Amino acid sequence: MARTREFILGVVAGSAIGAVVALVYAPRAGEQTREMLKGKAEEAKAKATQLADQARERADEVAGEVRTRAASTAEVVKSRAEQVGAGARDVIQRGRSLVEGQMHAVQAAADAYRQAAQETRRTLEREVQEDVEERVATAPAEGGKAA
């Protein structure tokens, strides 16, 4: 954009310098010189307007391209963010499932341990009861000396 502006200024300045040089060196009458200057000024104005319009059109094109690229980039970023979010949700769900599975395994092991402990306690109580009954049965009668 700055280059276009510099170019336009160069065209206008060049036209003005050319007009002054033409006045100095042209062997024409005042009326002819004024008409020629007026024509050159109109040409310079038309050229400057044309260049400004071209620069404006190009700026609009570039702005459109930038908007399109920005929208495209935004879509890509949004899509990637959604993918990352979905991946994170999947990892979290798998982690929950794994933890729940481990909790069930630990619960099952604890239940099995409790059951085994209860069976062992009943077995020991039965054996102690049997041992006590056997000792009572084989114990010498009252008043006797126990071994």
N, C-alpha and C positions, 0 to 999 in steps of 0.2 A: 504494500500500500504506500509506503514511504517512497519507494522507487517510482511509482506511478506519479505521485505528487511532484517529485523532483523533475520527472520528465515533462510534465505539464508546464511547470515553471520555466523549464528550459525552452520549451516551444514558444511560450509567450514572450520570454526575454529575447529569444532569437528573432522573433517576428518584429519586436519593437526596435531592436538594433538594426535589423534589415531595413525597416521603414525609415529610420533616421539616416542611414547611409544612402538610401535611395533619394531622399530629399536633398542631401548635400550634393550628390553627384549627378542628379538628373537635370537635364536642361529642359524643364517643362515650365509651363506657366503655373501660377498659384492655384487656379481653379483645377487644373489637371492634377496637380500634386495632391490637393485636398481629396479629390475623388479617388486617386490611387491609394492614399493613406486610408481613406474610409473603407475601400475594398479590402485592403490588406488587414485592417483591424477586424473586419467582419469575418474574413477567412480565418484569422487567428482565433477569434471567439468561437467560430464553428468547430475548428479543430480541437480547441480546449474542451468544448462541450462534448464533442464526440469521445475524446479520451476520458473525460470524467464519467460518461455513461458506460464506456467499456470497463473502466475500473470498478464502477458500482456493480455492473453485471458479474464481473469476476469475483468481487467480494461476496455477492449473494450466492454464487456457485460454491465458493469455498465454505461459506457459512452452512450451506445445505449439506455439503460433504461432512463437515465437522459434526453437525447434528446427527446425520445418519450414522457416522462412526461411533459417536457417543451413545446413541441408542443401542447400537449393536453391542458395544462393549458392556453397557448396562445389562443387556439381556444375558450375555455370557457370564457376567459376574453373578447375576441373580440365579442363573441355572446352576453354576458351580456351588453357590451358597446353599441352594436347595439340596444338591447332591451331598454336600458335607453334612448338612442337617439330617438328611435321611440316613447317612452312614452312621452318624453319631447316635441317632435313635436306635438303629439296628444293633450297634455295639452295646448300648445300655440295655436293650431287651435281652440280648444274649447273656450279658452279665447277670441280669436278674434271674434268668432261667437257670444259669449255672449255680448261683447262690441258693435258689430255691431247691435245686436238686441236691446240693450239698447239705442243706438244712434237713431235707427228708432223710438222707443217708445217716446223718448224725442222730436224728430222732429215732430211726430204726435201730441203730447200734445201741442207743441208750435204752430203748425198750427191750432189746435182746439181753443187754447186761442186767437190767432189773429182773427180768424173768429168770435168767441163770442164777442170779444172786438169791432170789426167792426159793428156787428149787434146791440150791445148795443149802440154804438155811433150813428148809424142811427136812432135807436128807440128814443134816447134822443133828437137828432136834430129834429125829426118829432114832438115829444111831445112839445119841446120848441117852434117850429114854430107854432103849433096849439095853444099853450097857448098865444103866442104873438098875433096871429090873433084874438083869442077870446077877449083878453084885448083891442085890437085896436077896435074891433067891439062893445064892450060894453063901451068903453070910452065915456065920455060926449063930446059933440060937441066942436069945437074949442072955445077957450075963456072961457070955463067953468072950474070949479074947479075940479080937479081930486081928487078922494078920496084916 
